[in-house]
């Protein structure tokens, strides 16, 4: 019986110990900074990224995982006799799935399924992790794919940003455009809805934004269990730790993680972003 390998991309920012434990293959997104090109989470890590961002005169941009990289991964896994499930960032936020499909089209004999997670960060991570755990227990490719697709209805991510400048510049804020031009002390709350980043509401201080974020997650999970949570942050580790402690006090949490967003996501969300990703009821 063939083994199923789960493939995801670096925007999931899964904890490395879980990547190793379940044999998940993480394909790096691409960060472009002037004349330099970096593989996300490999050539540049969050600490280095935010330190450099604070003094940069040229802002970075991003690009999706290349078809060539996916081809390399497919060939490696195929040579080991493995079937593959690629669970990737939303098509409405990135061209990653287009690259994955382009690579697949060049290898008609590869046994591979591709799932659009319709989300990002550890919400995506939970999809990949669920499928990888099932694969580790001997589930078939079809069963793993079904679990990843089911996870879309059980996960979400809500986050607070310090400024909309970065999301606006990257063209990734959807309905949040209506918050542009508001007073500087207004803190927007955003959510990934239907694969896009959308505005929820705005509050007047950072403290209130964190309090409201917890309330919104409570509404979204609606008491469903088991509950898995992951904080995400962009150069705001202390706030993320405090958020996770408060969330664990509020909810009956089966599993929790403190995660950073990768440099590629940080390019768009901006420093100071803090949020919660969840998977509830599966």
Residue pairs with C-beta under 8 A, 6 or more apart in sequence:
1 138
2 81
2 82
2 83
2 111
2 141
3 80
3 81
3 82
3 83
3 135
4 82
4 83
4 84
4 85
4 131
4 135
4 139
4 140
4 141
4 144
5 23
5 24
5 25
5 77
5 82
5 83
5 84
5 85
5 135
6 22
6 23
6 24
6 25
6 84
6 85
6 86
6 87
6 128
6 131
6 132
6 135
6 144
7 24
7 25
7 26
7 27
7 73
7 77
7 84
7 85
7 86
7 87
7 88
8 14
8 24
8 25
8 26
8 27
8 86
8 87
8 88
8 124
8 125
8 127
8 128
9 26
9 27
9 28
9 29
9 65
9 88
9 89
9 94
9 96
9 124
10 26
10 27
10 28
10 29
10 40
10 41
10 65
10 262
10 264
11 29
11 40
11 89
11 94
11 96
11 120
11 121
11 124
11 261
11 262
11 264
11 265
12 26
12 89
12 120
12 121
12 122
12 124
12 125
12 128
13 41
13 121
13 122
13 125
13 232
13 259
13 260
13 261
13 262
13 265
14 24
14 26
14 122
14 125
14 128
14 129
14 259
15 257
15 259
18 24
18 129
19 26
22 129
22 132
22 133
22 135
22 136
23 132
23 136
24 128
24 129
24 132
25 73
25 77
26 41
27 65
27 69
27 70
27 73
27 96
28 39
28 40
28 41
28 42
28 65
28 69
29 39
29 40
29 62
29 63
29 64
29 65
29 94
29 96
29 262
29 264
30 37
30 38
30 39
30 40
30 62
30 63
30 64
30 65
30 66
30 264
31 37
31 38
31 39
31 40
31 43
31 44
31 49
31 60
31 61
31 62
31 263
31 264
31 267
32 38
32 60
32 61
32 62
32 63
33 52
33 56
33 58
33 60
33 61
34 58
38 44
38 263
40 262
40 263
40 264
41 262
41 263
44 263
45 263
46 234
46 235
46 260
46 261
46 262
46 263
46 266
49 263
49 266
50 234
50 235
50 266
50 271
53 60
53 266
53 271
54 271
59 169
59 267
60 263
60 267
61 170
61 267
62 170
62 264
62 267
62 268
64 94
64 95
64 96
64 98
64 99
65 96
65 99
65 100
66 99
67 99
67 100
67 102
67 103
67 106
68 103
69 99
70 86
70 99
70 100
70 102
70 103
70 104
71 103
71 106
71 107
74 84
74 103
74 104
74 107
74 110
74 112
75 107
77 84
78 107
78 109
78 110
78 111
83 111
83 112
83 141
84 110
84 111
84 112
84 113
84 141
85 112
85 113
85 115
85 131
85 135
85 141
85 144
85 145
85 148
86 100
86 112
86 113
86 114
86 115
87 115
87 117
87 124
87 127
87 128
87 131
87 148
88 94
88 96
88 97
88 100
88 114
88 115
88 116
88 117
88 124
89 96
89 97
89 117
89 119
89 120
89 124
90 116
90 117
90 118
90 119
90 120
90 192
90 195
90 196
91 97
91 98
91 116
91 195
92 118
92 194
92 195
92 196
93 120
93 172
93 195
93 196
93 197
97 114
97 116
100 114
101 114
104 110
104 112
104 114
111 141
113 141
113 142
113 145
115 127
115 145
115 148
115 149
116 195
117 123
117 124
117 127
117 128
117 148
117 151
117 152
118 152
118 192
118 194
118 195
119 127
119 152
119 155
119 156
119 157
119 192
119 195
120 157
120 192
120 265
121 157
121 230
121 232
121 259
121 261
121 265
121 275
121 277
122 157
122 230
122 232
122 257
122 259
122 277
123 155
123 156
123 157
123 192
123 277
123 278
123 279
125 230
125 259
125 277
126 151
126 155
126 228
126 230
126 277
126 278
126 279
127 148
127 151
127 152
127 155
128 148
130 147
130 148
130 151
130 279
130 282
131 144
131 145
131 147
131 148
131 151
132 144
134 143
134 144
134 147
135 144
139 147
150 282
151 279
151 282
154 224
154 279
154 280
154 281
154 282
155 277
155 278
155 279
155 280
156 191
156 192
156 217
156 220
156 277
156 278
157 191
157 192
157 232
157 275
157 276
157 277
157 278
158 189
158 190
158 191
158 200
158 213
158 216
158 217
158 220
158 275
158 276
159 189
159 190
159 191
159 213
159 232
159 269
159 273
159 274
159 275
159 276
160 187
160 188
160 189
160 190
160 206
160 209
160 210
160 213
160 273
160 274
160 275
161 167
161 187
161 188
161 190
161 269
161 270
161 272
161 273
162 187
162 206
162 270
162 271
162 272
162 273
163 270
163 272
164 173
164 176
164 179
164 180
164 188
165 270
166 267
166 268
166 269
166 270
167 173
167 176
167 190
167 197
167 268
167 269
167 270
168 177
168 180
170 267
170 268
172 197
172 268
173 190
173 197
173 199
174 196
174 197
174 198
174 199
175 196
175 198
175 199
176 188
176 190
176 197
176 198
176 199
177 199
178 199
179 186
179 188
179 199
179 202
182 202
185 204
185 205
186 202
186 203
186 204
187 202
187 203
187 204
187 205
187 206
187 208
187 209
188 199
188 201
188 202
188 209
189 199
189 200
189 201
189 202
189 203
189 209
189 212
189 213
189 216
190 197
190 198
190 199
190 200
191 197
191 198
191 200
191 216
192 198
200 216
201 212
203 209
203 212
210 239
210 242
210 243
210 274
213 243
213 274
213 275
213 276
214 243
214 246
214 247
214 250
214 276
217 229
217 247
217 276
217 278
218 250
218 251
220 278
220 280
221 227
221 251
221 278
221 280
221 281
222 280
224 280
224 281
225 252
225 254
225 280
225 281
226 254
226 255
226 280
226 281
226 282
227 251
227 252
227 253
227 254
227 278
227 279
227 280
228 253
228 254
228 255
228 256
228 278
228 279
228 280
229 244
229 247
229 248
229 251
229 253
229 255
229 256
229 257
229 276
229 277
229 278
230 256
230 257
230 258
230 259
230 276
230 277
230 278
231 240
231 241
231 243
231 244
231 247
231 256
231 257
231 258
231 259
231 274
231 275
231 276
231 277
232 240
232 259
232 260
232 261
232 273
232 274
232 275
232 276
232 277
233 239
233 240
233 259
233 260
233 261
233 273
233 274
233 275
234 260
234 261
234 265
234 266
234 269
234 270
234 271
234 272
234 273
234 274
235 266
235 271
235 272
236 271
236 272
236 273
236 274
237 258
237 260
239 274
240 258
240 274
241 258
243 274
243 276
244 256
244 258
247 253
247 256
247 276
248 256
261 269
261 273
266 273
